[in-house]
C-alpha cells in the first residue's frame, strides 16, 4: 500500500469516509475490512491486533475474513466513528 493511500497522518485532517475507503480488503470480493490495513492505520502489528481481538496470533493474517476478526474490526470502527464525530477528524480521534 502506498503512503498516500492511507489517509491517517499528522496533518491528514481526513474524514471518516476517506478513512473507511482505505480499509477494504482488496483480495476479497466480500465487503470485509482489511486487518492489515487497519493495523497500519493504527500503527499496530497483527499480533497486537489479534491480542486485542482475543483470537490466535495468526488469525488476522491467515483468516482475516473470520467472523471474530471482522466483528472486532467493525466494533473498533464504530468507536473510531464516534470519536471522529466528537473530535472532527480521524487523526485526532486516533490519537
C-alpha distances in whole Angstrom, upper triangle without the diagonal:
4,7,8,7,8,11,13,15,18,19,17,20,18,19,19,18,15,14,15,13,10,11,12,11,10,13,16,18,19,19,17,15,12,13,10,8,12,12,10,11,14,14,16,15,16,19,20,19,21,24,24,23,26,25,25,22,21,21,17,16,18,20,17,19,22,24,25,21,20,24,22,19,21,24,21,20,24,24,22,23,26,25,24,27,29,27,26,22,19,19,22,22,20,22
4,5,5,7,10,12,13,16,17,15,18,17,19,19,18,15,14,16,14,11,13,15,15,14,16,19,21,22,21,20,18,15,16,13,11,14,15,11,12,16,15,17,17,19,22,22,21,24,26,26,26,29,28,28,26,24,24,21,19,22,23,21,23,26,28,28,24,23,26,25,22,23,26,23,22,25,26,23,24,27,26,24,27,29,26,25,21,19,18,22,22,20,22
4,5,6,8,9,10,13,13,12,15,14,17,17,18,14,13,16,14,11,13,16,16,16,19,21,23,24,23,21,18,16,17,14,11,14,14,10,10,14,13,16,17,19,22,22,21,24,26,25,26,29,28,29,26,25,25,22,21,24,25,22,24,27,29,28,24,24,26,25,21,23,25,22,21,24,24,21,22,25,24,21,25,26,24,22,19,16,15,19,20,17,18
4,5,7,9,10,13,12,10,13,12,15,16,15,12,12,14,13,10,13,15,17,16,19,22,23,24,22,21,19,17,18,16,13,15,16,13,12,15,15,18,20,21,25,24,23,26,28,27,27,31,30,31,28,28,27,24,23,26,27,23,25,28,29,29,26,25,27,26,22,23,26,23,21,24,24,21,21,24,23,20,23,25,23,21,17,15,15,18,19,18,19
4,6,9,11,14,14,11,14,12,14,14,13,10,9,11,9,6,10,12,13,13,16,18,19,20,18,17,15,13,15,13,10,12,14,11,10,14,15,17,18,19,23,23,21,24,26,25,25,28,28,29,26,25,25,21,20,23,23,20,21,25,26,26,23,21,24,23,19,20,23,20,18,21,22,19,19,23,22,19,22,24,22,20,17,15,15,18,19,17,19
4,6,8,12,12,9,12,10,12,12,12,9,7,10,9,6,9,12,13,14,17,19,20,21,18,17,14,12,14,12,8,10,11,8,7,10,11,14,16,17,20,20,18,21,23,22,22,26,25,26,24,24,23,19,19,22,22,19,21,23,24,24,21,20,22,20,17,18,20,17,15,19,19,16,17,20,19,16,20,22,19,18,14,12,11,15,15,13,15
4,6,10,9,6,9,6,9,10,10,7,6,9,9,7,10,13,16,16,20,21,23,22,20,18,15,15,16,15,11,11,13,11,8,11,13,16,18,19,23,21,20,23,25,23,23,27,27,29,27,26,26,22,22,25,25,21,23,25,26,26,22,21,23,21,18,18,20,17,15,18,18,14,15,18,16,14,17,19,16,15,11,9,9,12,13,12,14
4,7,8,6,8,7,10,10,12,9,7,11,12,9,11,15,17,19,22,23,25,24,21,19,16,15,16,14,11,11,12,9,6,8,10,13,16,18,21,19,18,21,23,21,22,25,26,27,25,25,25,21,22,25,25,21,23,25,26,25,22,21,22,20,17,18,19,16,14,17,16,12,14,16,14,12,16,17,14,13,10,7,6,9,10,9,10
4,6,5,8,9,12,13,15,12,11,14,15,13,15,18,20,22,25,26,28,28,25,23,19,18,18,17,14,14,14,11,9,10,11,14,17,20,22,20,20,23,24,23,24,27,28,29,27,27,27,23,24,28,28,24,26,28,29,28,25,24,25,23,20,21,22,18,17,20,19,15,17,19,16,14,18,18,15,14,11,9,6,9,11,10,10
4,6,8,10,14,15,18,15,14,17,18,16,18,22,24,25,28,30,32,31,28,26,23,22,22,20,17,17,17,14,12,12,13,16,19,22,24,22,22,26,26,24,26,29,30,32,29,30,30,26,27,31,31,28,30,32,32,31,27,27,28,25,22,24,24,20,19,22,20,16,18,20,16,15,18,18,14,14,11,10,7,9,12,10,9
4,6,8,12,14,17,14,14,17,18,17,19,23,25,26,29,30,32,32,29,27,24,23,24,22,19,19,19,17,14,15,16,19,22,25,28,25,25,28,29,27,29,32,33,35,32,33,32,29,29,33,33,29,31,33,34,33,29,28,29,27,24,25,26,22,20,22,21,18,18,20,17,15,18,18,14,13,10,10,8,10,13,13,12
4,5,9,11,13,10,10,14,14,13,16,19,22,23,26,27,28,28,25,24,21,20,21,20,16,16,17,15,12,14,15,18,21,23,26,24,23,27,28,26,27,30,31,33,31,31,30,27,27,31,30,27,28,31,31,30,27,26,27,25,22,22,23,20,18,20,19,15,16,18,16,13,16,17,13,12,8,8,6,9,12,12,12
4,7,10,12,10,10,14,15,15,17,20,23,24,28,29,30,29,26,25,22,22,23,22,19,18,19,17,14,15,17,21,24,26,28,26,25,28,29,27,28,31,32,34,32,33,32,28,29,33,32,28,29,32,31,31,28,26,27,25,22,22,22,20,17,19,18,14,14,16,14,10,13,14,10,8,5,7,6,8,10,11,12
4,7,8,6,7,10,11,11,14,17,20,21,25,25,26,25,22,21,18,19,20,20,16,15,18,16,12,14,17,20,23,24,27,25,23,27,28,25,26,30,30,32,31,31,30,26,27,30,29,26,26,29,28,28,25,23,24,23,19,19,20,18,15,16,16,13,12,15,13,10,12,14,11,9,6,6,7,10,11,11,13
4,5,5,6,9,10,11,13,16,19,21,24,24,25,24,20,20,17,19,20,20,17,16,18,17,14,15,18,21,24,24,27,25,23,26,28,25,25,29,30,32,31,31,29,26,27,30,29,25,25,27,27,27,24,22,22,21,18,17,18,16,13,14,15,11,10,12,12,8,10,12,11,8,6,6,9,11,11,12,15
4,5,5,6,9,10,11,14,17,19,22,22,22,21,17,17,14,16,17,18,15,13,16,16,12,14,17,19,22,22,25,23,20,23,25,22,22,26,27,29,28,28,26,23,25,27,26,22,22,24,23,23,21,18,19,18,15,13,15,13,10,11,12,8,7,10,10,7,9,12,11,9,7,6,10,11,10,11,14
4,5,5,6,9,10,12,16,17,21,20,20,19,15,15,14,15,17,18,15,14,17,17,14,16,19,21,23,23,26,25,22,25,27,24,23,27,28,30,29,29,27,23,25,27,25,22,21,24,23,24,21,18,19,19,16,14,16,15,11,12,14,12,9,13,14,11,12,15,15,12,10,10,13,15,14,14,18
4,5,5,7,9,11,15,16,19,20,20,19,16,16,14,15,17,17,13,13,16,15,12,15,17,20,22,22,26,24,22,25,27,24,24,28,28,30,29,28,27,23,24,26,25,21,22,24,24,25,22,19,21,20,17,16,18,16,13,15,16,13,12,15,15,12,14,17,16,13,10,9,12,14,14,14,17
4,5,5,7,10,13,15,18,18,19,19,15,14,11,12,14,14,10,10,13,12,9,11,14,16,18,19,22,21,18,21,23,21,20,24,25,27,25,25,23,20,21,24,23,19,19,22,22,22,19,17,18,17,13,13,15,13,10,12,13,10,10,13,13,11,13,16,15,13,10,7,10,13,12,11,14
4,5,5,7,11,13,16,16,16,15,12,11,9,10,12,14,10,9,13,13,11,13,16,17,19,19,22,21,18,20,23,20,19,23,23,25,24,24,22,18,20,22,20,17,17,19,19,19,17,14,15,15,11,11,13,12,9,11,13,10,10,13,14,12,14,17,17,15,13,10,13,15,14,13,17
4,6,7,10,11,15,15,15,15,11,12,10,11,14,14,11,11,15,14,12,15,18,19,20,20,24,23,20,22,25,23,22,26,25,27,26,25,23,20,20,23,21,18,17,20,21,22,19,16,18,18,14,14,17,16,12,15,17,14,13,17,18,15,17,20,19,17,15,13,15,18,17,16,20
4,6,9,10,13,14,15,15,13,12,9,9,12,11,8,9,12,11,9,12,14,16,17,17,21,20,18,20,23,21,21,24,24,25,24,23,21,17,18,20,20,16,17,20,20,21,18,16,18,17,14,14,17,15,13,16,17,14,14,18,18,16,18,21,20,18,15,12,14,17,16,15,18
4,6,9,12,12,14,13,10,8,6,6,8,9,6,6,10,10,9,11,14,15,15,15,18,18,15,17,20,18,17,21,20,22,20,20,18,14,15,17,16,12,13,16,17,17,14,12,14,14,10,11,14,13,10,14,15,13,14,17,18,16,19,21,20,19,16,13,15,18,16,15,18
4,6,9,8,10,9,7,6,5,5,9,10,8,9,12,13,12,15,17,17,17,16,20,20,17,18,21,20,18,22,20,22,21,20,17,14,15,16,15,11,11,14,15,17,14,11,14,15,11,12,15,15,12,15,18,16,16,20,20,19,21,24,24,22,20,17,19,22,20,18,22
4,5,6,8,8,8,6,6,4,8,8,8,10,12,13,13,16,17,17,16,15,18,19,16,17,21,20,18,21,19,20,19,17,15,12,12,13,12,9,9,13,14,16,13,11,15,15,12,13,17,16,15,18,20,19,19,23,23,22,25,27,27,26,23,20,21,24,23,21,24
4,6,8,9,10,9,9,8,11,11,10,13,15,15,16,19,20,20,19,17,21,22,19,20,24,23,22,24,22,23,22,19,18,15,14,15,14,12,12,16,18,19,16,15,18,19,16,17,21,20,18,21,24,22,22,26,26,25,27,30,29,28,25,22,23,27,25,23,26
4,7,9,10,10,11,9,12,11,12,15,16,16,18,20,21,21,19,17,20,22,19,20,23,23,21,24,21,21,21,18,16,14,12,13,12,10,10,14,17,19,16,15,19,19,17,18,22,21,20,23,25,24,25,28,29,28,30,33,32,31,28,25,26,29,28,26,29
4,5,7,7,9,9,12,13,13,15,17,18,19,21,22,22,21,18,21,23,20,20,23,23,20,23,20,21,21,18,16,14,13,13,11,10,8,12,14,17,14,13,16,18,16,16,20,20,19,22,24,23,24,27,28,27,29,32,32,31,28,25,27,30,28,26,29
4,7,8,11,12,15,16,16,18,20,21,21,24,25,25,24,22,25,26,23,23,26,26,23,25,23,24,24,22,19,17,17,16,14,13,11,14,16,19,17,15,18,20,18,17,21,22,20,22,25,25,24,28,29,28,29,33,33,31,29,26,28,31,29,28,31
4,6,9,11,14,16,16,16,19,21,21,23,25,24,23,21,23,24,21,21,24,23,20,23,21,22,23,21,18,16,17,16,13,12,9,12,12,16,14,12,14,17,15,14,18,19,18,20,23,22,22,25,27,26,27,30,31,30,28,25,27,30,27,26,30
4,7,10,13,15,14,14,18,19,18,20,23,22,22,20,23,23,20,20,23,22,19,22,21,23,23,21,18,16,17,17,15,12,9,12,12,15,13,10,13,15,13,11,15,16,14,16,19,19,18,21,23,22,24,27,27,26,24,21,24,26,24,23,27
4,6,9,12,11,11,14,16,16,17,20,19,19,16,19,19,16,16,20,18,16,19,17,19,19,18,15,12,14,14,12,8,7,10,10,12,10,7,10,12,9,9,13,14,12,15,17,17,17,20,22,21,23,26,26,25,23,20,22,25,22,21,24
4,6,9,8,7,11,12,12,14,16,15,15,13,17,17,13,14,17,16,14,17,16,18,18,17,14,11,12,14,12,8,8,11,11,12,9,7,10,10,7,8,11,11,10,13,15,14,15,18,19,18,20,23,23,23,20,17,19,21,19,17,21
4,5,5,6,9,10,11,12,14,13,13,11,14,15,12,13,16,16,14,17,16,17,16,14,12,9,10,12,11,7,8,11,13,13,10,9,12,12,9,11,14,13,12,15,17,16,17,20,21,20,23,25,24,24,21,18,19,22,20,17,21
4,6,5,6,9,10,11,12,10,10,7,11,11,8,9,13,12,11,14,13,14,12,11,10,6,7,10,10,6,9,10,12,12,8,8,11,10,7,11,13,11,12,15,16,15,17,20,20,20,23,25,24,24,21,18,19,21,19,16,19
4,5,5,6,9,10,10,9,8,7,11,11,9,11,14,14,14,16,15,15,13,12,11,8,7,11,11,8,11,14,16,15,11,12,15,13,11,14,16,14,14,18,19,17,19,22,22,21,24,26,25,25,22,18,18,21,20,17,19
4,5,5,6,9,10,10,10,10,14,14,11,14,17,16,15,19,18,19,16,16,15,11,11,14,14,11,13,16,17,17,13,13,16,14,11,13,16,13,13,16,17,15,17,20,19,18,22,24,22,22,19,15,15,18,17,14,17
4,5,5,6,8,8,10,9,13,12,9,12,14,13,13,16,16,17,16,16,14,11,12,15,15,11,13,15,16,15,11,11,13,11,8,10,12,10,9,13,14,11,14,17,16,16,19,21,20,20,17,13,14,16,14,12,15
4,5,5,6,5,6,6,10,9,7,10,12,11,12,15,15,16,13,14,13,10,11,15,15,12,15,16,17,16,12,13,15,12,10,13,14,11,12,16,15,13,16,19,18,18,21,22,21,22,18,15,14,17,15,12,14
4,5,5,6,7,9,12,12,10,14,16,15,16,19,18,19,16,16,16,13,13,17,17,14,17,19,20,19,15,16,18,16,13,16,17,14,14,18,17,15,17,20,19,18,22,23,21,21,18,14,13,16,16,12,14
4,6,8,10,12,15,13,12,15,17,15,16,20,20,21,19,19,19,15,16,19,19,16,18,20,21,20,16,16,18,15,12,14,16,12,12,15,15,12,14,17,15,14,18,19,17,17,14,10,10,13,12,9,11
4,6,9,11,13,11,10,14,14,13,14,17,18,20,17,18,18,15,16,20,20,17,19,20,21,19,16,16,17,14,12,14,15,11,11,15,13,11,14,16,14,14,18,18,17,17,14,11,10,12,11,7,9
4,7,10,12,10,10,14,15,14,16,18,19,19,17,18,18,15,16,19,20,17,20,22,23,21,17,18,20,17,14,17,18,14,15,18,17,14,18,20,18,18,21,22,20,21,17,14,12,14,14,10,11
4,7,8,6,7,10,11,10,13,15,15,16,13,14,15,12,13,17,18,15,18,19,20,18,15,16,18,14,13,16,17,13,15,18,17,15,19,20,19,19,23,23,22,23,20,16,15,17,16,12,13
4,6,5,6,9,10,11,12,14,14,14,10,11,13,10,10,14,15,14,17,18,19,17,14,16,18,15,14,17,18,15,17,20,19,18,21,23,22,23,26,27,25,26,23,19,19,20,19,16,17
4,5,5,6,9,10,10,12,11,10,7,8,9,6,7,10,12,10,14,14,16,14,11,13,15,13,12,16,17,15,16,20,19,18,21,24,23,23,27,28,27,28,25,21,21,23,21,17,19
4,5,5,6,9,10,10,9,8,5,7,9,8,9,12,13,12,16,15,17,15,12,15,17,14,14,18,18,16,18,21,21,20,24,25,24,26,29,29,28,30,27,23,23,24,23,19,20
4,5,5,6,9,10,10,10,8,11,11,10,12,15,15,14,17,17,18,15,12,15,16,13,13,16,16,14,16,19,18,18,21,23,21,23,26,26,25,27,24,21,20,21,20,16,17
4,5,5,6,9,9,10,8,10,10,8,10,13,13,11,14,14,14,12,9,11,12,9,9,13,13,11,13,16,15,15,18,20,19,21,24,24,24,25,23,19,19,20,18,15,17
4,5,5,6,5,6,5,7,7,6,9,11,11,10,13,12,13,10,8,11,12,9,10,14,14,13,16,18,18,18,21,23,22,24,27,27,27,29,26,23,23,24,22,19,21
4,5,5,6,7,7,10,10,10,13,15,15,14,16,15,15,12,11,14,14,11,13,16,15,14,17,19,18,19,22,23,22,24,27,27,27,29,27,23,23,24,22,19,20
4,5,8,10,10,13,12,11,14,16,16,14,16,15,15,11,10,12,12,8,10,13,12,10,14,15,14,15,18,19,19,21,23,24,24,26,24,20,21,21,18,16,18
4,6,9,10,12,10,9,13,14,13,12,13,11,11,7,6,9,9,6,8,11,10,10,13,15,14,16,18,19,20,21,24,25,25,27,25,21,22,23,20,18,20
4,7,9,11,10,11,14,15,14,13,15,12,12,8,9,12,11,9,12,14,13,13,17,18,17,19,22,23,23,25,27,28,28,30,28,25,26,26,23,21,23
4,6,8,6,8,11,12,11,11,13,10,11,7,7,11,11,10,12,15,15,15,18,20,20,21,23,25,25,27,29,30,30,32,30,26,27,28,25,23,25
4,6,5,8,10,10,10,11,14,12,13,10,10,14,15,13,15,18,18,18,21,23,23,24,26,28,28,30,32,33,33,35,32,29,29,30,28,25,27
4,6,7,8,9,11,11,14,13,15,13,11,15,16,14,15,19,19,18,21,23,23,23,26,28,27,29,32,33,32,33,31,27,27,29,26,23,25
4,6,6,6,8,9,12,12,14,13,11,14,16,15,16,19,20,19,21,24,24,24,27,29,29,30,33,34,34,34,32,28,28,30,28,25,27
4,5,5,5,6,9,8,11,9,8,11,13,12,13,16,17,17,19,22,22,23,25,27,27,28,31,32,32,33,30,27,27,29,27,24,26
4,6,6,5,8,8,11,9,6,9,12,11,10,14,15,15,16,19,20,19,22,24,24,25,28,29,29,30,27,23,24,26,24,21,23
4,6,6,9,10,14,13,10,12,15,14,13,17,19,18,19,22,23,22,24,27,27,27,30,32,31,32,29,25,25,28,26,23,25
4,6,9,9,13,13,11,13,16,16,15,18,20,20,21,24,25,25,27,30,30,30,33,35,34,35,32,28,29,31,29,26,28
4,5,6,9,10,8,10,13,13,13,16,18,18,19,22,23,23,25,28,28,29,31,33,33,33,31,27,28,30,28,25,28
4,6,9,9,6,7,11,11,10,13,15,15,16,18,20,20,21,24,25,25,27,30,29,30,27,23,25,27,24,22,25
4,6,8,7,6,10,11,10,12,15,15,16,18,20,20,21,24,25,25,27,30,30,30,28,24,26,28,26,23,27
4,6,5,6,8,10,11,12,14,16,16,18,20,21,22,25,26,27,28,31,31,31,29,26,28,29,27,25,28
4,6,5,6,9,10,10,12,14,15,16,18,20,21,23,24,25,27,29,30,30,28,25,27,29,26,24,27
4,6,5,6,9,10,11,12,14,16,17,18,20,22,23,24,26,28,29,29,28,24,26,27,24,22,25
4,5,5,6,9,10,11,12,14,16,16,18,20,21,22,24,26,27,27,25,22,23,25,22,20,23
4,5,5,6,8,10,10,12,14,15,16,18,20,20,22,24,25,25,23,20,22,24,21,19,22
4,6,5,6,9,10,11,13,14,15,17,19,20,21,23,24,25,23,20,23,24,20,19,22
4,6,5,6,9,10,11,12,14,16,17,18,20,22,22,23,22,19,20,21,18,16,19
4,6,5,6,9,10,10,12,14,15,16,18,20,20,21,19,16,18,19,16,14,17
4,5,5,6,9,10,10,12,14,15,16,19,20,20,18,16,18,19,16,15,19
4,5,5,7,9,10,11,13,14,16,17,19,20,18,16,18,19,15,14,18
4,5,5,6,9,10,11,12,14,16,16,17,16,13,15,15,12,11,14
4,5,5,6,9,10,10,12,14,15,15,14,11,13,14,11,11,14
4,5,5,6,9,10,11,13,14,15,14,12,15,15,12,12,16
4,5,5,6,9,10,11,12,14,13,11,14,13,9,10,13
4,5,5,6,9,10,10,11,10,8,10,10,6,7,10
4,5,5,6,9,10,10,9,8,11,11,8,10,13
4,5,5,6,9,10,11,10,13,12,9,11,14
4,5,5,6,8,8,8,10,8,5,8,10
4,5,5,5,5,5,8,7,5,8,11
4,6,6,7,9,12,10,9,12,14
4,6,8,10,12,10,8,12,13
4,6,8,9,6,6,10,10
4,7,9,8,8,11,12
4,6,6,6,9,10
4,5,5,6,9
4,5,5,6
4,5,5
4,6
4
